Amino acid sequence: MRHVIEAFSVLFVVLLNLFLCMTVLAASADAAAAKRFTADVVAEIENSDFNSEVIEGCRLRAQESGYELEVIPGNYAEHKIARVRLTYPYRLPFLAVSSHKTTEAVAR
C-alpha cells in the first residue's frame, strides 16, 4: 500500500510540474509574439516614412490581435522619430496570474 501512495504522489508532482512548465512556455511564446509584432510595426512605420494611414492601420491590426498600440511621434534634430509602445496581456492561467505587460521600441 505504501508503494502505491508514493507512486501516485510522484505522479501528481510530475503532472503538476508539467502543467506549470506548459503555462510558463505559453506565456513566454505570447511575449515573444508581442515583441515580434512591435518590431514589425516599427519596420512598417519606418518604411512608410511615418505615414499616418499606415500608423492607423497598425493600430487596427494590433487591436485585432488583442494588443493596444500607442505611437508617440516626435522630432529630434530635424529627424522624424516615434516611440512605439505595445501593451499585451500576460497570462499564466494555471497559476491564476493575469496582467498587462508593455514593450517599447523607437522608429527612426
Secondary structure, 3 states (H helix, E strand, C coil): CHHHHHHHHHHHHHHHHHHHHHHHHHHHHHHHHHHHHHHHHHHHHHHCCCCHHHHHHHHHHHHHCCCEEEEEEEEECCEEEEEEEEEEEEEEHHHCEEEEEEEEEEEC
